[in-house]
Amino acid sequence: MAEDPRRALLLSLADDELVIGHRHSEWTGWAPHIEEDLAFSSIAQDEIAHARLLYELAATLGQAGGDVDALALGRAADGYRHAVICERPNGGWGRTIARQYLYDTADAVRLGALAASSWKDLADRARLMQLEERYHLDHAGTWFERLANGPVEARQHYADGLAATVGEAMALFEPIPGEEQLVADGVLPRSNEDLLGEWLDGLGAALESVGLDWILAETAGEAGEMVPTSSGEVEAAPTITVPGLVHRDGHWVHEGGFAGEGGRLGRHTEDFVALWEEMTALYRAHPGASW
């Protein structure tokens, strides 16, 4: 039986939040200063809590046995549907904070659309998530202004982080299975292609305001090697290619579409192998345990 497209949508959203939340949490105790340690730890906690909200809704569709923990932590690695940007190692602070800016601005676009979903349970959860995501956006925007307009070395580290990450950030809008039906039913009020266009327009304006729009001009069409990881072994697999970017009539827009298969179809990088093993280790070691 074909997968309910609503489940595919929920897993893509929830897995993004869970995986990037785990990556964010790795900064606990290592952030640049104590206030940032607290702030970034709080953001990580929020993301994982948002994942739970979405897994709870997915469990009501009858394909997870009602077990939210099994849905979140009991799948094989190739069963996860997050975008590859979420699983990448943090790198330095400049790269991490650049990824947070790209991820949270993209997340704001899709939550804005989902708040108008015809599926009331999803729309209600999207609006609830927006309340906390405003703080995430404020945090990302503050660092954007601080680093993009800061000393030369800090600005360069941040620009390098954006340049290294923006291609994979575009893959947050990779189409999901059954998307046409979701859009037709109003569950997903706007297509991922439409949402990508909105995000790029806002991102382009922000980068132009600080003289960093060259990052979009130099962005390649590669979103990274996407490889299956369910066995813990990396095998050859198609590479997902993101749409091209052009500056037209004063705006940054995309041309063409996605090619190949990425995270939305369970294709991940070897970076996810160790993360998946760590993230699910306790659940796998003690099946059925309650705490």
C-alpha positions in Angstrom: 0.0 0.0 0.0 1.3 3.4 -0.9 2.5 5.7 1.9 0.0 8.3 3.0 1.6 11.6 1.6 0.7 13.3 4.8 3.1 11.0 6.6 5.8 11.8 4.1 5.3 15.5 4.8 5.3 15.1 8.6 8.4 12.9 8.6 10.3 15.4 6.4 9.4 18.2 8.8 9.9 16.2 12.0 13.2 14.6 11.0 14.6 18.0 10.0 13.8 19.3 13.5 15.1 16.2 15.3 18.4 15.9 13.5 19.3 19.6 13.5 18.3 19.7 17.1 20.8 17.0 17.9 23.5 18.8 15.9 22.7 22.1 17.8 22.9 20.3 21.1 26.6 19.3 20.4 27.5 23.0 21.2 26.3 22.7 24.8 29.4 23.6 26.9 31.3 24.7 23.8 29.6 27.8 22.6 31.6 31.1 22.5 30.2 32.4 25.8 27.9 31.3 28.6 24.9 33.3 27.3 25.2 31.8 23.9 25.6 28.3 25.5 22.2 28.8 27.1 20.6 30.3 24.0 21.8 27.6 21.6 20.9 24.8 24.0 17.4 26.3 24.3 17.1 26.4 20.5 18.2 22.7 20.3 15.6 21.8 22.9 12.9 23.6 21.0 13.7 21.9 17.7 13.5 18.4 19.3 10.2 19.4 21.1 8.8 20.5 17.7 9.9 17.2 16.2 7.8 15.4 18.9 4.7 17.5 18.1 5.0 16.3 14.5 5.8 12.7 15.3 2.7 12.6 17.5 0.6 13.7 14.6 2.2 11.2 12.3 1.5 8.4 14.8 -2.2 9.1 14.5 -2.1 8.0 10.8 -1.9 4.4 11.9 1.4 3.5 10.5 3.6 3.9 13.6 1.5 1.8 16.0 0.9 4.9 18.1 4.5 4.7 19.4 6.1 8.1 19.0 9.5 7.0 20.3 9.6 4.1 17.8 8.8 6.6 15.0 11.5 9.1 16.2 14.2 6.6 17.1 13.3 3.2 15.9 13.8 3.6 12.1 16.8 2.5 10.1 19.0 5.4 8.9 17.6 5.3 5.4 14.1 5.7 6.8 14.8 9.2 7.9 13.5 12.0 5.6 15.5 15.1 6.7 17.4 17.3 4.4 21.1 16.6 4.3 22.0 20.1 5.6 20.7 19.0 9.0 23.1 16.1 9.4 26.3 17.8 8.5 28.9 18.2 11.3 28.9 21.6 12.9 32.4 22.7 12.0 33.4 26.0 13.4 31.0 28.5 15.0 30.8 30.6 11.9 29.6 27.7 9.8 27.1 26.5 12.5 25.6 30.0 12.9 25.4 30.4 9.1 23.6 27.1 8.8 21.2 28.2 11.6 20.4 31.4 9.7 19.7 29.5 6.4 17.7 26.7 8.2 15.6 29.0 10.3 14.8 31.5 7.5 13.7 28.5 5.4 11.7 27.0 8.3 9.9 30.3 8.8 8.8 30.2 5.1 7.4 26.7 5.3 5.7 27.2 8.7 4.1 30.3 7.4 2.6 28.2 4.6 1.6 25.3 6.9 -0.2 27.6 9.3 -2.8 27.9 6.5 -3.0 24.1 5.9 -6.5 22.6 5.4 -5.5 19.9 7.9 -6.4 21.7 11.1 -4.2 19.5 13.3 -1.1 20.4 11.2 -2.1 24.1 11.0 -2.5 24.3 14.8 0.9 22.7 15.4 2.6 25.0 12.8 1.2 28.1 14.5 2.4 26.8 17.9 5.9 26.2 16.5 5.9 29.7 15.0 5.7 31.2 18.5 9.1 29.7 19.5 10.6 29.9 16.0 10.4 33.7 16.2 13.0 33.6 18.9 15.2 31.4 16.7 14.8 33.9 13.8 15.8 36.8 16.2 18.8 34.8 17.3 19.9 34.0 13.7 19.3 37.6 12.6 21.3 39.1 15.4 24.3 36.9 14.5 23.8 37.8 10.8 24.1 41.5 11.6 27.0 41.0 14.0 29.1 38.9 11.8 28.2 40.2 8.3 28.9 43.7 9.5 31.7 42.8 11.9 35.5 42.6 11.7 37.0 41.3 8.5 38.0 37.9 9.9 34.6 37.2 11.5 32.8 38.3 8.4 35.0 36.0 6.3 34.3 33.0 8.5 30.6 33.7 8.4 30.6 34.2 4.6 32.6 30.9 4.1 29.9 29.2 6.2 27.1 30.6 4.1 28.8 29.7 0.9 29.5 26.2 2.0 25.9 25.6 3.1 23.6 27.5 0.9 23.4 24.8 -1.8 22.3 22.2 0.7 19.9 24.7 2.3 18.1 24.8 -1.0 17.5 21.1 -0.7 15.2 21.8 2.3 12.7 22.4 -0.5 13.3 19.2 -2.4 9.9 17.8 -3.5 8.4 15.1 -1.3 6.5 12.0 -2.4 2.9 12.7 -3.1 3.4 16.5 -3.1 1.0 17.1 -5.9 -1.9 15.5 -3.9 -0.9 17.4 -0.8 -1.1 20.7 -2.6 -4.3 19.8 -4.4 -5.9 19.0 -1.0 -4.5 22.1 0.7 -2.6 20.1 3.2 0.5 21.7 1.9 -1.0 25.1 0.7 2.0 25.9 -1.6 4.4 23.7 -3.5 8.0 23.4 -2.3 9.1 25.1 -5.5 6.9 28.1 -4.6 8.3 28.2 -1.1 11.9 28.0 -2.5 11.2 31.0 -4.6 10.0 33.0 -1.6 13.0 32.0 0.5 15.5 32.9 -2.1 14.0 36.3 -2.7 14.3 37.1 1.0 17.7 35.5 1.3 19.0 37.4 -1.7 17.7 40.8 -0.3 19.4 40.1 3.0 22.7 39.1 1.5 22.7 42.1 -0.9 22.1 44.5 2.1 25.5 43.4 3.5 27.4 43.0 0.3 27.4 39.2 0.4 25.2 38.4 -2.6 28.3 37.1 -4.4 27.6 33.9 -2.4 24.5 33.2 -4.5 26.3 34.1 -7.7 29.0 31.5 -6.9 26.7 28.8 -5.6 27.2 25.6 -7.6 24.3 23.3 -8.5 25.5 20.5 -6.3 23.7 19.8 -3.0 26.1 17.1 -2.0 26.6 13.3 -2.3 23.4 11.5 -1.1 24.1 7.9 -0.2 22.1 5.2 1.6 23.3 4.5 5.2 21.0 1.8 6.5 23.8 -0.8 6.7 26.3 1.7 7.9 28.2 1.3 4.7 28.4 4.0 2.0 27.5 3.0 -1.5 27.4 4.8 -4.8 24.1 6.7 -5.3 22.8 9.5 -7.4 23.7 13.1 -6.5 20.9 15.5 -6.0 21.4 18.7 -8.0 19.5 21.8 -6.9 18.1 24.4 -9.3 20.3 27.1 -10.7 20.3 30.7 -9.5 20.0 33.9 -11.5 19.6 37.5 -10.6 16.6 38.9 -12.6 14.7 42.2 -12.3 16.4 42.9 -9.0 15.6 39.6 -7.4 17.4 36.2 -6.9 15.3 33.4 -8.5 15.8 29.8 -9.3 15.9 28.2 -12.7 15.1 24.5 -13.4 14.3 21.9 -10.8 15.8 19.3 -8.6 17.5 16.2 -10.2 18.4 12.9 -8.5 17.4 11.9 -5.0 18.2 13.5 -1.7 17.2 13.4 1.9 13.5 13.4 1.3 13.8 10.0 -0.2 16.2 8.6 2.4 19.4 9.3 0.7 22.0 10.6 3.2 25.7 11.1 3.5 28.1 9.1 5.6 28.0 11.9 8.1 24.6 10.6 9.2 25.9 7.1 10.1 27.7 8.1 13.3 25.0 10.6 14.2 22.2 8.0 13.7 24.1 5.5 15.8 24.6 8.0 18.6 21.1 9.4 18.5 19.3 6.0 18.6 21.8 4.1 20.7 19.9 4.1 24.0 16.6 3.3 22.3 18.2 0.3 20.4 20.0 -0.9 23.5 16.9 -1.0 25.7 13.9 -1.8 23.4 10.6 -1.2 25.0 12.0 0.5 28.1 10.1 3.3 29.8 11.7 6.0 31.9 
